[in-house]
Amino acid sequence: MYAEERQQAIAQLVIERGRVSVNEIAAQFDVTTETVRRDLSAVERIGLVRRVHGGAVPASALAAIEAGLLERDQANTDAKDRIAEAALDLLPPADGTVLLDAGSTTGRLARQLPRDLRLTVVTHAVPVAARLAGGPNVDLHLLPGRVRSTTQAAVGADTVIALERIRADVAFVGTNGLSVGHGLSTPDRDEASTKRAMVAAARRVVCLADSSKVGTESPIRFAELAEVDVVVTDAGIAAADRRDLERAGVQVVVA
């Protein structure tokens, strides 16, 4: 089979099955995993599939991976409220600096910030900034950049450059996926770059993630687990997942 024929067959296989691992493709076509990765890169370039950690999915599948902010805000609301409340215990002392990521749970944290605690808050999320603007005891900084309609958050080179100049006490970050093997991940490259810069800008990193995110993976990793100090989640987390995170050195707080 010529390379072009094999690549067409691989694309068809991925489209039919929805997700296929590199090892499965290698076994089916009797080629090495290195050959499979080259084939997947070629097929991805023409827009038929998208590579994800360990394999590939149809390009069309990723349109549904990243839900809009309103849709995400209406999912798992009770768990997210509890997670935000538990995260209050992880705020720095008065006059500390906090980075707040975009997301439905971080938005809830912004809404619950104590009104009597003096904080500098830096965010790239327009909804978070709108909640905090004019609030007492908050020195609010909104990062520059292109605002994505999906997350209503600034991303891009300007955002990353601005974050490189910041040193925060704590970053509260959201994630689309959280796993021991792939770390923290998201579908969008610009969003991932911004989150990566946010993680690098903080002395302590706290991930707010409801249990539906734990054990799942999005295509683009923005942080290794070694870069995360605390994960705040809900009681729906599987016991095995919690053990794996704790063995990886992450403190797990169950709200």
C-alpha positions in Angstrom: 0.0 0.0 0.0 1.3 3.4 -1.0 1.6 6.1 1.7 -1.2 8.2 0.2 -3.5 5.1 0.2 -2.7 4.2 3.7 -3.3 7.8 4.9 -6.7 7.8 3.3 -7.5 4.5 4.9 -6.3 5.8 8.3 -8.5 8.9 7.9 -11.5 6.7 7.1 -10.8 4.5 10.1 -10.7 7.5 12.5 -13.9 9.0 11.1 -15.7 5.6 11.4 -14.5 4.8 15.0 -14.4 8.4 16.4 -11.1 7.9 18.1 -8.2 5.6 17.3 -4.9 5.1 19.1 -1.5 5.2 17.4 -0.9 1.6 18.5 -4.2 0.4 17.0 -3.4 2.0 13.7 0.1 0.6 13.7 -1.2 -2.9 14.3 -4.0 -2.6 11.7 -1.7 -1.4 8.9 1.4 -3.3 10.0 3.6 -0.3 10.2 5.7 1.3 13.0 4.3 3.9 15.4 6.7 6.4 13.9 5.1 5.9 10.5 1.7 6.3 12.0 2.6 9.6 13.5 3.9 10.9 10.2 0.7 9.7 8.5 -1.5 11.4 11.1 0.5 14.6 10.7 -0.1 14.5 6.9 -3.8 13.8 7.3 -4.2 16.5 9.9 -2.6 19.1 7.5 -5.5 18.5 5.1 -8.1 18.9 7.8 -9.5 15.3 8.0 -8.4 14.4 11.5 -7.0 16.1 14.6 -4.2 14.5 16.6 -4.8 14.1 20.3 -2.7 12.5 23.0 -1.9 9.0 21.9 -4.0 8.9 18.8 -6.4 10.9 16.6 -10.1 12.0 16.4 -12.1 13.3 13.4 -11.6 17.0 12.8 -15.4 17.5 13.2 -15.4 16.0 16.7 -13.4 18.9 18.2 -16.1 21.4 17.4 -18.1 19.8 20.2 -15.3 19.4 22.7 -15.1 23.0 23.8 -18.5 24.1 25.0 -19.4 27.8 25.1 -19.1 29.7 28.4 -22.9 29.9 28.9 -23.3 26.1 28.3 -20.5 25.3 30.7 -21.8 27.7 33.3 -25.1 25.8 33.4 -23.4 22.4 33.9 -22.6 20.8 37.3 -23.6 24.1 39.0 -23.9 22.8 42.6 -20.4 21.1 42.4 -18.9 24.3 40.9 -20.4 26.4 43.7 -18.9 24.1 46.3 -15.5 24.1 44.6 -15.4 27.9 44.5 -16.3 28.1 48.2 -13.6 25.6 49.1 -11.1 27.6 47.0 -11.6 30.6 49.2 -9.4 28.9 51.9 -6.5 29.0 49.4 -6.5 32.7 48.8 -3.4 34.6 49.8 -3.3 36.9 52.8 -4.3 40.6 52.5 -2.5 42.6 49.8 -1.7 39.4 47.9 -1.9 39.0 44.1 -4.2 36.5 42.5 -4.4 35.3 38.9 -7.9 34.3 37.8 -8.3 32.2 34.7 -11.4 32.2 32.5 -14.1 29.6 33.2 -17.4 29.0 34.9 -15.9 27.8 38.2 -13.3 30.6 38.4 -16.2 33.0 37.7 -18.0 31.6 40.7 -14.8 32.1 42.8 -14.7 35.8 41.7 -18.3 36.2 42.8 -17.5 34.8 46.2 -14.3 36.8 47.0 -14.5 38.3 50.5 -15.4 42.0 50.2 -13.2 42.8 53.2 -10.0 41.2 51.8 -7.6 43.5 50.0 -6.3 41.8 46.8 -4.7 42.5 43.5 -6.6 40.5 40.9 -5.2 39.9 37.4 -7.5 38.2 34.9 -7.9 37.8 31.1 -11.5 36.9 31.5 -14.0 39.6 30.6 -16.9 38.2 32.7 -14.6 37.9 35.7 -13.4 41.5 35.3 -17.0 42.6 34.9 -17.9 40.9 38.2 -15.0 42.5 40.1 -15.0 46.0 38.5 -15.7 48.7 41.1 -15.7 46.2 44.0 -14.2 47.3 47.3 -10.7 46.2 48.2 -9.9 44.8 44.7 -7.1 46.3 42.6 -8.3 44.9 39.3 -6.0 44.4 36.2 -7.5 43.2 32.9 -4.9 41.6 30.6 -4.7 42.7 26.9 -5.3 40.4 23.9 -7.8 39.1 21.4 -11.0 38.1 23.1 -12.3 34.6 22.1 -16.0 34.4 21.8 -16.1 30.8 23.2 -14.5 31.7 26.5 -14.8 35.5 26.5 -11.2 35.6 27.5 -8.2 37.5 26.1 -5.6 35.2 24.5 -2.6 35.6 22.2 0.9 37.0 22.2 -0.1 40.3 23.9 -1.7 38.3 26.8 1.3 36.0 27.2 3.8 38.9 27.2 1.8 40.7 29.8 1.7 37.6 32.0 5.5 37.2 31.7 5.9 40.5 33.6 3.7 39.3 36.5 4.5 37.4 39.7 1.4 36.3 41.5 1.0 34.6 44.8 -1.7 32.2 43.6 -3.1 31.3 40.1 -6.6 29.8 40.0 -6.9 28.0 36.7 -9.6 26.0 35.0 -9.1 23.1 32.6 -11.0 21.1 30.0 -9.1 17.9 30.9 -7.1 16.6 33.9 -5.2 13.3 33.9 -2.1 11.9 35.3 -0.7 11.0 31.9 -1.5 14.2 30.1 -1.7 16.8 32.8 -4.0 19.8 32.3 -5.3 20.3 28.8 -7.5 22.4 26.6 -8.6 22.2 22.9 -7.4 25.6 21.8 -3.7 26.5 21.2 -4.0 30.2 22.0 -6.0 29.4 25.2 -3.3 26.8 26.1 -0.5 29.3 25.6 -2.2 31.8 27.9 -2.9 29.2 30.6 0.7 28.1 30.4 1.9 31.6 30.9 -0.5 32.0 33.8 0.8 28.8 35.5 4.4 30.1 35.0 3.6 33.5 36.6 2.4 32.1 39.9 4.2 30.9 43.0 1.3 28.5 43.7 -1.1 27.0 41.2 -4.6 25.8 42.1 -6.7 24.0 39.6 -10.5 24.2 39.9 -12.0 21.3 38.2 -15.3 19.4 38.8 -15.0 15.7 38.7 -16.3 15.3 35.2 -12.9 16.8 34.0 -10.8 14.3 36.0 -9.5 11.5 33.9 -10.3 13.2 30.6 -7.9 14.7 28.1 -8.1 17.5 25.6 -5.6 17.8 22.7 -3.2 20.5 24.0 -1.5 20.2 27.4 -0.7 23.5 29.1 0.6 22.2 32.4 2.3 19.1 33.8 0.9 17.8 37.1 4.3 18.7 38.7 3.4 22.3 38.1 0.1 22.1 40.0 0.0 22.4 43.8 -3.7 21.8 44.5 -6.7 20.4 42.7 -10.1 21.4 44.1 -12.8 19.1 42.9 -16.1 17.6 44.1 -17.1 14.3 45.7 -17.7 12.7 42.4 -14.0 12.1 41.8 -13.2 8.4 41.6 -11.1 7.0 44.5 -8.5 5.7 42.0 -8.2 9.1 40.3 -7.7 10.8 43.6 -5.0 8.3 44.6 -3.2 8.8 41.3 -3.2 12.6 41.7 -2.0 12.4 45.2 0.8 9.9 44.3 1.8 12.4 41.6 2.4 15.0 44.4 -0.8 17.0 44.0 -2.9 18.0 47.0 -6.5 17.1 46.3 -9.3 19.1 48.1 -12.7 17.6 47.8 -15.4 20.2 48.2 
